[in-house]
């Protein structure tokens, strides 16, 4: 169907908003409640949209309302439209008061503590009215959140192909290191082989990439992978166990260097092959970044510049 003046005049933002609510709720009546409208009025909005566009947007059944492929395509673009409008309003607010603003950031746990925290701490001291929403998750979740526009930018390691709609600015190259508590007897040894760690207690974040890398490294030297004693997504539990100084783990090297030495862990003198990957700021292609997002990325570049040189 061609984009013409008739569609441009008849396709209204409120109607698109109602369609998105119907599909999200899976019900005409629930969407009507959200907008304080009658159900027949919502039904008419959807029917008028379908007539204007010449395509069925939803299917109705006893189980509720589901989007058709045409409806899903329109909702995807509608999400982008409202996201850009929200950024437009935020830009106006920023022009009125550059010391305020709101940003949604996605990152991994290690990036949160080593990179996001020092940047966020300085910005909130300089601009106390700024609001930061930080989501800490693994790479697959960050990919979805960025694609769904739930976060404006994501910072993480890149160990595989990016989704087509993502673009990345590489900050620095980083490797994974084997680490343990500062008081572990292994820290007194100048050189350690993987075989020396085979019977040590291992603790890893709940991340398949880390576990796979450790297993592959051991197998490459003819060793059976070590038994994983603890695997958890809880950073508090990991910190408590790391504090004992007994456990062996794998973490990004930057976590030991930015912005200061890790309070609990030190790197062991053992190599992990094929563990070097870029750490990057990822955004959506063709998505306008808010002024606050641009400011945040500038501060991240400045913080990580020594690692980029290294």
C-alpha positions in Angstrom: 0.0 0.0 0.0 1.5 3.4 -1.0 2.2 6.1 1.6 -0.1 8.9 0.4 -1.9 12.0 1.8 -5.0 10.0 2.7 -3.1 7.6 5.0 -1.0 10.5 6.4 -4.2 12.4 7.3 -6.1 9.4 8.7 -3.4 7.6 10.6 -3.3 9.2 14.1 -0.8 8.6 16.9 -3.6 7.9 19.4 -5.1 5.2 17.1 -1.7 3.6 16.8 -1.3 3.8 20.6 -4.6 2.1 21.1 -3.7 -0.7 18.6 -0.4 -1.3 20.5 -2.4 -1.5 23.8 -4.9 -4.0 22.3 -2.1 -6.3 21.1 -0.1 -5.9 24.3 -3.2 -6.7 26.5 -4.6 -9.3 24.1 -8.0 -7.9 24.7 -10.2 -5.0 23.5 -11.9 -4.6 26.9 -8.5 -4.4 28.7 -7.3 -1.8 26.3 -10.5 0.1 26.7 -10.0 0.3 30.4 -6.4 1.6 29.9 -7.7 4.5 27.8 -11.0 5.0 29.8 -13.0 4.2 26.7 -15.8 1.9 25.8 -15.0 -1.4 24.2 -17.1 -0.5 21.1 -15.1 2.7 20.7 -11.8 0.7 20.8 -13.2 -1.8 18.3 -14.1 1.0 15.9 -10.6 2.5 16.2 -9.1 -0.9 15.1 -11.6 -1.3 12.3 -11.0 2.2 11.0 -7.2 1.5 11.1 -7.7 -1.7 9.2 -9.9 0.1 6.6 -7.4 2.9 6.2 -4.4 0.6 5.7 -6.2 -2.0 3.8 -5.0 -4.9 5.9 -6.2 -7.0 8.9 -4.2 -6.0 11.9 -5.6 -8.3 14.6 -7.4 -11.7 14.8 -10.2 -12.1 17.3 -11.0 -15.5 18.9 -12.4 -16.9 22.1 -8.8 -16.8 23.5 -8.6 -13.0 22.9 -7.0 -10.8 20.4 -3.7 -11.6 18.6 -1.7 -9.5 16.1 -1.5 -10.6 12.5 1.9 -10.2 10.7 0.6 -6.9 9.4 -0.2 -5.8 13.0 3.1 -6.9 14.3 4.9 -4.9 11.6 3.0 -1.8 12.4 3.5 -2.2 16.2 7.3 -2.6 15.6 7.4 0.7 13.8 5.0 2.3 16.2 7.4 1.5 19.1 10.1 3.3 17.2 7.8 6.3 16.5 6.9 6.7 20.2 10.5 6.2 21.3 11.7 8.9 19.0 8.9 11.3 20.2 9.9 10.6 23.8 13.4 11.4 22.9 12.2 14.6 21.2 10.4 15.7 24.4 13.6 14.8 26.5 15.7 16.9 24.1 13.4 19.9 24.7 13.7 19.3 28.4 17.5 19.1 28.1 17.6 22.3 26.1 15.6 24.0 28.9 17.8 22.5 31.6 21.0 20.7 30.6 21.6 19.6 34.2 18.6 17.2 34.1 17.5 14.2 32.0 16.9 10.5 32.1 18.7 7.6 30.5 18.3 3.8 30.3 21.5 1.8 30.2 22.1 -1.9 29.8 25.3 -3.6 30.8 26.8 -6.8 32.2 27.5 -7.0 36.0 31.3 -6.5 35.6 30.8 -3.5 33.3 28.3 -2.1 35.8 30.8 -2.1 38.6 34.0 -1.2 36.7 32.8 1.2 34.0 29.2 2.4 34.6 29.6 3.0 38.3 32.5 5.5 38.1 30.9 7.4 35.2 27.5 7.5 36.9 29.0 8.5 40.2 30.7 11.5 38.7 27.7 12.6 36.6 25.3 12.4 39.5 27.6 14.5 41.6 27.9 17.1 38.9 24.3 16.9 37.8 22.2 15.7 40.8 18.9 16.0 38.9 19.9 13.4 36.3 18.1 10.0 36.5 19.9 6.8 35.5 18.1 3.5 35.0 20.6 0.6 34.8 19.8 -2.9 33.7 22.5 -5.5 34.5 22.1 -8.7 32.5 23.9 -11.1 30.2 24.5 -10.5 26.5 21.4 -12.2 25.1 19.1 -10.2 27.4 20.9 -7.0 26.6 20.4 -7.7 22.9 16.7 -8.1 23.3 16.4 -5.0 25.5 18.3 -2.9 23.0 16.3 -4.2 20.1 13.0 -3.6 22.0 14.2 -0.1 22.9 14.0 -0.8 26.6 17.5 0.6 26.9 19.1 3.4 24.9 22.6 1.8 24.9 24.3 -1.3 26.0 27.9 -1.9 27.1 29.3 -5.4 27.0 31.8 -7.8 25.5 31.2 -8.9 21.9 31.9 -12.6 21.4 29.8 -13.3 18.4 27.8 -11.6 15.6 25.6 -8.7 16.5 21.9 -8.4 15.6 21.5 -6.7 12.3 19.8 -3.6 13.7 22.7 -3.0 16.2 25.8 -0.9 15.7 28.9 -1.0 17.9 31.7 1.4 18.9 34.6 -0.6 20.2 36.1 0.9 23.4 39.0 -1.5 23.9 40.1 -5.1 23.5 40.0 -7.2 26.7 40.9 -10.7 27.7 39.5 -13.0 30.4 41.8 -13.8 33.3 41.8 -16.5 35.9 41.5 -14.9 39.4 41.2 -15.8 43.0 41.3 -14.2 46.5 44.4 -12.1 47.3 45.3 -14.4 50.2 45.0 -17.6 48.3 48.4 -19.5 48.4 48.4 -19.7 44.6 49.0 -16.0 44.5 52.6 -16.6 45.8 53.4 -18.7 42.7 55.0 -16.9 39.7 53.8 -19.4 37.1 50.8 -21.7 37.2 49.6 -24.3 34.7 45.9 -25.1 34.2 46.7 -28.6 35.5 47.5 -27.0 38.9 43.9 -25.7 39.0 42.1 -28.9 38.1 41.2 -29.8 41.7 40.7 -26.3 43.0 37.1 -25.1 43.9 35.7 -23.2 41.0 33.1 -20.4 41.1 31.7 -18.8 38.0 28.9 -16.4 37.1 25.9 -18.0 35.6 27.2 -17.4 32.1 27.6 -20.2 29.5 30.4 -18.3 27.7 32.7 -18.3 30.8 32.0 -22.0 31.6 32.5 -23.0 28.0 35.8 -21.1 27.8 37.2 -22.8 30.9 36.2 -26.2 29.6 37.6 -25.6 26.2 40.9 -24.3 27.7 41.4 -27.4 29.8 40.5 -29.8 26.9 43.0 -28.0 24.6 45.8 -29.0 27.0 44.5 -32.6 27.3 42.9 -32.1 30.6 39.4 -32.9 31.8 37.4 -29.7 32.7 37.4 -28.9 36.4 34.4 -29.6 38.5 32.4 -26.4 38.9 31.6 -26.1 42.6 29.3 -23.0 42.4 27.6 -21.3 39.5 25.3 -18.4 40.4 23.8 -15.2 39.0 23.8 -13.6 42.5 26.6 -11.0 42.7 26.1 -10.9 46.5 26.7 -14.7 46.8 29.7 -14.5 44.5 31.2 -11.7 46.6 30.7 -13.6 49.8 32.4 -16.7 48.4 35.2 -14.7 46.7 35.9 -13.0 50.1 36.9 -16.4 51.5 39.9 -16.4 49.1 39.4 -20.1 48.3 37.6 -20.0 45.0 39.0 -19.8 41.4 37.0 -17.8 38.9 37.2 -16.2 35.4 36.5 -12.5 35.0 37.3 -9.8 32.4 40.7 -8.2 33.0 39.2 -4.7 32.9 37.4 -5.5 36.2 40.8 -5.7 37.9 41.9 -2.4 36.5 39.0 0.0 36.4 38.6 2.3 38.3 40.8 0.7 40.9 42.0 -2.8 41.9 39.3 -5.3 42.6 38.7 -5.4 46.4 38.5 -9.2 46.5 40.3 -10.7 43.5 43.7 -10.8 41.9 44.8 -12.3 38.6 46.7 -15.6 38.5 49.7 -16.2 36.2 47.9 -18.6 33.9 46.9 -18.1 30.3 43.4 -18.7 28.8 43.7 -19.1 25.0 41.2 -17.4 22.7 39.8 -15.2 25.5 40.3 -11.8 23.9 37.2 -10.0 22.7 36.2 -6.3 22.2 34.2 -4.4 24.7 31.9 -2.0 23.0 29.0 0.5 23.4 26.1 -0.8 21.3 23.2 1.3 20.1 20.4 0.9 17.5 21.1 1.9 13.9 19.1 5.0 12.8 18.0 5.8 16.4 18.7 9.3 17.6 20.6 9.3 20.9 19.5 11.7 23.6 22.0 14.4 24.7 22.4 12.6 28.0 23.3 9.4 26.3 25.9 11.2 24.2 27.3 12.8 27.3 27.4 9.4 29.1 29.2 7.8 26.1 31.7 10.6 26.0 32.5 10.0 29.7 32.8 6.2 29.1 35.3 6.9 26.3 37.4 9.0 28.6 37.4 6.5 31.4 38.4 3.5 29.1 40.9 5.5 26.9 43.9 4.0 28.9 42.7 0.5 28.1 42.2 1.4 24.4 45.9 2.5 24.3 47.0 -0.6 26.1 
